[in-house]
Every structure is written in C-alpha cells, then in structure tokens.
Amino acid sequence: MKKLLRLLAVTMILALAAPALSQANQWRFDEAHTRFFFDARHTFSLVRGQFDDFSGSVWFDPEKPETGRFEFTIPVKSINTNISKRDSHLLSDDFFSARTYPLITFKSTRVTPSGDKIFLVDGILTIKDVSKYVTLPFTFLGQKANPLNPGEIVAGLEAALTINRLEYHVGTGQFAEIGVVGRDVDIIVTLELLRDK
C-alpha cells in the first residue's frame, strides 16, 4: 500500500511539473537580422561567409532556461562567401558534397545557465555524415518591446564556436596540409528573435 501511495505521489508530481516544463516562450526569427556566419583561414587571409537560408525554432525563457529548446536547419546550397567560384567549390565533393548532404542541422538536448547572461546550449550538430555533441555558449543580450512594432517583443542571443572541419569530413585535409585552407572554422550565430506580446 505504501509503495502504491508513493507511486501515486510521484505520478502527481510529474503531472504537475509537465505544464511548467512546457512554458518556455516560443520565438520566431527576425530573418533580416539573424545570421549564421563562419570564418576560415585561406593561407593568411580570414575569409568570412554565411548561410543565407535557414529555418528552425527557438523556445527560450531566461528565467526558466531548463525549458529551452533550439533547433536550426541550414541548406548547404545557401552558402555565400561573396565569390561564386569559391562557393561552387565549397559545395563540391572537395568540401560539403552538397548534393549528397544538403542540410546542416543542430538540435539542442539541454539548456543551462552559466554565469551572467550566459546560457550553455548543448546539442547535436550534424554536418555531412557526422553528428557530434557540441555546446553553443549563448550570451543573452536582452529583450524589450520592439521599437518598430509595439505588438511584439524582440530578444537577442549570440554564440561562437570553433570546430575542426575535418572532423565533419568537410574536406580530406589536402588543402590544410599545403597551407591553403585551415582546419579550424569559427562559427558565429547571431539571433534576433520575435514573439507577440
């Protein structure tokens, strides 16, 4: 009988907790002011590119970070380094093999606070045929009424992460070995998010 009562108590606690865990605010991208950048070295020069197309969802409340969830999907073909010949090369089998692996994805598994306005978003980053656990350390820049639309709230988040592109099979290493394209790639994610009041 005691075991049954304990089981019922645990069930009730979980049932009561479930709504609280689902109350993170859902945001949509301000697409004109959200960017997924990357920086890589070409010999000595720093080359910055971005992906012009993306989708996904963000659930985030700085007061309840444990309820957060971040999901991003990026079509590889939207890569843009401002030089079309270079973009075509990056899409080829020398790098992204975009026809075979058309998407880059990130799905969070946990959001935890870490100091003043820093939130660690753990998740799985998939590039080509490789999926790895990574942590995006997002800085919460704040939220306020949208100056351009009184019916909205606007919020900002930014994160930076360095990956070794060869660990994701983005290239065989031949260009790194001769000192043309670096192994390390800096990823910069800047999010401007919107939701209705």
PATORDREN-238357 format. One record per residue (C-alpha): x, y, z. Coordinates in steps of 0.05 Angstrom, whole numbers, padded with zeros to 5 digits, always signed. Example, Ala and Ser with C-alpha at 12.3 -4.5 7.8 and 13.67 -1.06 7.14 Angstrom:
+00246-00090+00156
+00273-00021+00143
REM end
This chain:
+00000+00000+00000
+00057+00048+00018
+00090+00032-00049
+00025+00047-00085
+00018+00114-00048
+00090+00133-00065
+00078+00115-00138
+00015+00158-00140
+00052+00216-00107
+00109+00213-00157
+00059+00209-00215
+00022+00270-00189
+00087+00310-00181
+00108+00293-00252
+00039+00311-00278
+00042+00378-00243
+00113+00391-00267
+00098+00376-00340
+00060+00440-00355
+00115+00482-00323
+00167+00449-00367
+00127+00467-00430
+00121+00541-00415
+00184+00568-00449
+00169+00625-00496
+00169+00606-00569
+00204+00656-00614
+00209+00665-00689
+00269+00691-00727
+00275+00762-00750
+00304+00735-00814
+00334+00802-00836
+00375+00806-00772
+00392+00734-00757
+00456+00706-00785
+00497+00642-00786
+00568+00664-00802
+00633+00625-00809
+00706+00647-00812
+00763+00606-00840
+00835+00620-00860
+00856+00619-00933
+00933+00619-00927
+00939+00683-00886
+00873+00717-00902
+00810+00709-00859
+00750+00692-00903
+00681+00704-00876
+00620+00671-00904
+00548+00660-00884
+00488+00616-00900
+00433+00657-00930
+00377+00607-00918
+00357+00576-00852
+00297+00553-00812
+00283+00527-00743
+00251+00541-00677
+00273+00572-00611
+00238+00563-00544
+00274+00605-00491
+00259+00639-00425
+00319+00667-00387
+00280+00656-00322
+00269+00582-00339
+00327+00562-00383
+00316+00487-00369
+00252+00492-00412
+00291+00518-00472
+00300+00485-00539
+00339+00507-00601
+00333+00476-00670
+00367+00500-00733
+00366+00473-00804
+00411+00504-00856
+00411+00486-00930
+00484+00480-00951
+00470+00507-01020
+00456+00575-00989
+00529+00585-00973
+00554+00654-00991
+00626+00680-00988
+00614+00735-01040
+00654+00697-01092
+00611+00650-01134
+00671+00608-01158
+00692+00595-01086
+00620+00579-01065
+00615+00528-01121
+00680+00496-01098
+00655+00493-01026
+00592+00458-01049
+00632+00405-01088
+00657+00338-01062
+00722+00373-01042
+00684+00402-00983
+00610+00397-00968
+00585+00348-01021
+00521+00388-01021
+00483+00342-01068
+00493+00283-01022
+00488+00321-00956
+00443+00381-00968
+00430+00402-00896
+00467+00424-00834
+00426+00414-00770
+00431+00429-00696
+00383+00402-00643
+00392+00421-00571
+00389+00370-00515
+00397+00416-00455
+00400+00490-00437
+00435+00510-00372
+00455+00578-00343
+00529+00593-00335
+00544+00660-00304
+00516+00728-00320
+00471+00724-00382
+00508+00662-00409
+00468+00601-00427
+00501+00536-00450
+00461+00502-00504
+00484+00430-00511
+00462+00394-00573
+00478+00352-00634
+00510+00385-00694
+00505+00346-00759
+00547+00364-00819
+00551+00315-00877
+00552+00244-00848
+00578+00264-00779
+00539+00282-00716
+00575+00308-00655
+00555+00336-00588
+00575+00409-00582
+00560+00467-00535
+00538+00535-00560
+00552+00587-00506
+00497+00637-00519
+00500+00707-00490
+00431+00733-00476
+00432+00806-00499
+00364+00823-00470
+00292+00831-00491
+00245+00891-00497
+00185+00917-00534
+00201+00920-00608
+00212+00994-00625
+00186+00981-00695
+00125+00941-00675
+00091+00955-00608
+00055+00888-00610
+00120+00848-00607
+00176+00831-00560
+00246+00828-00590
+00304+00789-00560
+00377+00778-00578
+00424+00719-00569
+00495+00708-00595
+00543+00649-00593
+00610+00630-00622
+00640+00561-00631
+00704+00534-00663
+00703+00467-00698
+00753+00426-00737
+00721+00419-00805
+00759+00355-00820
+00724+00320-00761
+00659+00331-00801
+00691+00306-00866
+00688+00376-00896
+00749+00364-00939
+00801+00309-00939
+00856+00351-00909
+00896+00361-00973
+00884+00437-00974
+00901+00442-00900
+00966+00403-00909
+00991+00451-00963
+00971+00511-00921
+00914+00538-00964
+00851+00525-00923
+00854+00520-00848
+00825+00463-00808
+00791+00506-00756
+00727+00543-00772
+00696+00595-00726
+00620+00593-00726
+00583+00656-00704
+00508+00652-00691
+00471+00718-00680
+00397+00712-00667
+00346+00768-00666
+00281+00737-00643
+00209+00760-00643
+00145+00740-00608
+00077+00771-00597
+00064+00805-00531
REM end
